[in-house]
Amino acid sequence: MLMPYTSIREAADEIHAGIITPTELVLETLEQIDEADGEIQAFVNVIREQALQDAEQAEREQRTGLYRSPLHGIPIAIKDLIAVKGFPTTASSKVLANNISAEDAMVIEQLRKAGAIIIGKTNTFEFAYGPYAPPTRNPWDHTRTTGGSSGGSAAAVAAGMTLGAIGTDTGGSIRIPAACCGITGLKPTYGRVSCYGVIPLSWSLDHVGPLGRSAEDCAILFDAIARYDPRDPNSVSGPPSRPAATLIEGAEGRGPLSLQGLRLGIPRMLL
């Protein structure tokens, strides 16, 4: 069973309208994980207590009128190559079973600034060095592969156990799982998303990027994580891109990304 929300945008609209709270959304997400992940095995670590605490904080902020972004209060899953402070980052390897991250990866810092809630760490092939993510099963057919080393992230999104996820791509490990699981994945331009705090496979080929149920969801996630980072020597400096706004408003749009714009539903470029 998929969660009732089909996109980050729709969940953000519900939160902004007061129809659902971040805590209620996180509880629904955890319920879906409990229901589905025993079979799918997308997660290696579900961050329950911290996610609920972060949801309560998001609610307090929103009651004061603070609205960080369309990700404010939205649960996001993270591939277990990416450091989340205070929690294991194992790369799905027994060698790193006790490796507790001392700080957040840069991409996690940016997600937190946007108000996203980290719901858990997802399975990968050991050190991402493989074409699938055992023991994760494809949500559509448990006899099929999820593809690529970001298979846990893709399966979690496809099964409705998260509204979005972050993966890594060195030779197809975002794009292939997205295709195998029937969702959308984005391998960004090299250097647009910092790899600081991410266990490397090949430093000159590694990319960090979003997975979501639609191009719009990936654009919203990319808006949040694409920032220059001086700690990553390959990070690209320059003005931030606005892919979500461009998707909604068209290439000539000038207005800021907002829920009002997101409610348009159909990008102007397609009208």
C-alpha positions in Angstrom: 0.0 0.0 0.0 1.4 3.4 -1.0 1.0 6.4 1.3 -1.9 8.7 0.3 0.4 11.5 -0.7 1.8 11.2 -4.2 4.3 14.0 -4.1 6.4 16.2 -1.9 4.4 19.2 -3.2 1.1 17.7 -2.2 2.3 16.9 1.3 3.8 20.4 1.6 0.4 21.9 0.6 -1.4 19.8 3.2 1.1 20.9 5.9 0.9 24.5 4.9 -2.9 24.4 4.9 -2.9 22.9 8.4 -4.6 19.7 7.2 -1.8 17.5 8.5 1.1 18.3 10.8 4.7 17.2 10.4 4.3 14.8 13.4 1.3 13.2 11.8 3.1 12.8 8.5 6.2 11.3 10.2 3.9 8.9 12.1 2.2 7.8 8.9 5.6 7.3 7.3 6.8 5.2 10.2 3.6 3.1 10.0 4.3 2.5 6.4 7.8 1.4 7.1 6.6 -1.0 9.8 4.1 -2.4 7.4 6.2 -2.8 4.3 9.9 -2.9 5.1 9.8 -6.4 6.6 9.5 -7.6 3.0 11.2 -4.9 1.1 14.2 -4.3 3.4 15.0 -0.9 2.1 16.2 0.5 5.5 19.2 -0.4 7.5 18.4 2.1 10.3 15.1 3.9 11.0 15.7 7.1 13.0 12.4 7.1 14.9 12.8 9.1 18.0 14.9 11.8 16.4 12.5 12.1 13.4 9.6 12.7 15.8 11.6 15.3 17.8 12.5 17.0 14.5 8.8 16.9 13.5 7.8 18.6 16.7 10.4 21.3 16.1 9.1 21.8 12.6 5.6 22.3 14.0 6.8 24.8 16.6 8.6 26.8 13.8 5.5 26.7 11.6 3.3 28.0 14.4 5.4 31.1 14.6 5.1 31.7 10.9 8.5 30.3 9.9 8.2 28.3 6.7 11.7 27.2 5.5 10.9 25.6 2.2 8.5 23.1 0.6 10.6 20.4 2.4 9.7 21.8 5.9 8.3 18.8 7.8 8.8 16.3 4.9 10.4 12.9 5.8 13.5 12.1 3.6 15.5 8.8 3.5 19.3 8.9 3.1 21.6 6.3 1.5 23.9 4.7 4.1 27.0 6.2 2.5 26.0 9.7 3.7 26.9 10.8 7.3 24.1 11.7 9.6 25.4 13.0 12.9 25.0 10.6 15.9 23.9 7.7 13.8 25.8 4.8 12.1 27.1 5.2 8.6 28.0 1.7 7.5 28.0 1.6 3.7 26.1 -1.7 4.3 29.4 -3.2 5.5 30.1 -5.1 8.7 33.5 -3.4 8.7 31.8 -0.1 9.6 29.0 -1.5 11.7 30.1 0.6 14.7 31.0 3.8 12.7 29.0 6.6 14.3 29.1 9.8 12.3 30.6 12.7 14.2 29.0 15.3 11.9 26.4 15.7 9.2 27.4 15.5 5.6 27.0 18.7 3.7 23.8 17.5 2.0 22.3 16.7 5.4 23.2 20.1 6.6 21.3 21.6 3.7 18.3 19.4 4.1 18.0 20.4 7.8 18.2 24.0 6.8 15.3 23.4 4.5 13.3 21.8 7.3 13.4 18.3 6.0 13.2 15.4 8.5 15.7 12.5 8.2 13.6 9.4 8.6 16.3 6.7 8.2 19.3 5.3 6.4 18.8 3.1 3.3 20.5 0.0 2.1 23.2 -0.1 -0.5 25.6 -2.6 -2.0 28.7 -2.8 0.2 30.6 0.5 -0.3 28.3 1.1 -3.3 30.6 -1.2 -5.3 27.9 -3.3 -7.1 24.9 -3.3 -9.5 22.2 -3.9 -6.9 21.4 -3.4 -3.2 21.0 -6.7 -1.4 18.8 -7.7 0.4 16.4 -5.0 -0.8 13.5 -6.2 -2.9 11.7 -4.3 -5.7 8.4 -3.1 -4.3 6.5 -3.9 -7.5 7.8 -7.5 -7.7 9.9 -9.0 -4.8 11.6 -11.4 -7.2 13.1 -8.5 -9.2 16.2 -6.3 -8.5 16.0 -2.7 -7.4 19.1 -2.0 -9.6 22.2 0.1 -8.7 23.7 0.7 -5.3 21.0 3.3 -4.4 18.4 0.5 -4.6 17.4 1.0 -0.9 16.6 4.7 -1.5 14.6 4.0 -4.7 12.6 1.1 -3.1 11.8 3.2 -0.1 10.3 6.0 -2.3 8.5 3.5 -4.6 6.9 1.7 -1.6 5.7 5.0 0.0 8.1 4.6 3.0 9.4 8.1 2.3 8.4 11.0 0.2 11.9 11.5 -1.2 15.4 10.2 -0.8 19.0 11.0 -1.4 21.3 8.6 -3.2 24.7 8.6 -4.9 25.6 7.9 -8.5 29.1 6.9 -9.8 28.2 4.7 -12.7 24.4 4.7 -12.7 23.5 4.1 -9.1 20.7 6.7 -8.9 19.4 6.4 -12.5 19.2 2.6 -12.7 17.3 2.1 -9.4 15.0 4.9 -10.4 14.2 3.2 -13.6 13.9 -0.3 -12.0 11.5 1.0 -9.3 9.4 3.3 -11.5 10.4 6.6 -9.9 12.5 9.6 -10.9 16.2 10.1 -10.1 18.7 12.9 -10.9 22.4 12.6 -11.3 23.4 16.3 -11.0 26.3 18.0 -12.8 29.6 17.1 -11.2 30.3 19.4 -8.4 26.8 20.9 -8.0 26.1 18.9 -4.9 28.9 18.5 -2.3 30.3 15.0 -1.6 31.6 16.2 1.8 30.7 13.6 4.4 30.0 10.9 1.8 32.0 7.7 1.8 33.7 7.7 -1.6 33.7 5.0 -4.3 35.5 7.1 -6.9 36.2 10.7 -6.0 36.4 11.9 -9.6 33.1 10.2 -10.6 30.9 10.3 -7.4 27.7 12.4 -7.5 25.0 12.9 -4.8 21.5 13.4 -6.0 17.8 13.1 -5.3 15.2 10.4 -5.9 11.5 11.2 -5.9 8.1 10.2 -7.3 8.3 12.9 -10.0 10.7 15.3 -11.7 9.1 18.1 -9.6 10.0 16.3 -6.3 13.6 15.8 -7.5 13.8 19.5 -8.4 12.5 20.5 -5.0 15.2 18.3 -3.3 17.9 19.5 -5.7 17.0 23.1 -4.9 17.8 22.4 -1.2 21.0 20.4 -1.6 22.8 22.2 -4.5 25.2 24.6 -2.8 28.9 25.5 -3.0 30.9 23.8 -0.3 34.6 24.9 0.3 35.2 21.6 2.1 34.7 19.7 -1.2 37.6 20.6 -3.6 35.4 19.7 -6.5 32.4 21.8 -5.5 31.3 24.3 -8.1 30.8 27.9 -7.0 28.4 30.2 -8.7 24.8 31.4 -8.5 22.3 28.8 -7.2 20.0 27.2 -9.8 16.3 27.2 -9.4 15.1 24.0 -11.1 11.9 23.6 -9.2 10.9 27.2 -10.0 11.9 26.8 -13.7 9.8 23.6 -13.9 6.8 25.4 -12.5 7.2 28.8 -14.1 9.0 28.0 -17.3 12.4 29.2 -18.4 11.3 32.8 -18.5 9.7 32.7 -15.0 11.0 35.2 -12.5 8.9 34.7 -9.4 10.3 32.8 -6.3 9.4 29.2 -5.7 6.4 29.1 -3.5 3.5 26.8 -2.6 1.2 29.1 -4.6 3.4 28.5 -7.6 3.5 24.8 -6.9 -0.3 24.6 -6.8 -0.4 25.4 -10.5 0.2 21.8 -11.1 1.1 22.1 -14.8 4.4 23.7 -15.8 3.8 26.7 -18.1 6.3 25.3 -20.5 3.8 22.5 -21.1 0.8 24.7 -21.7 
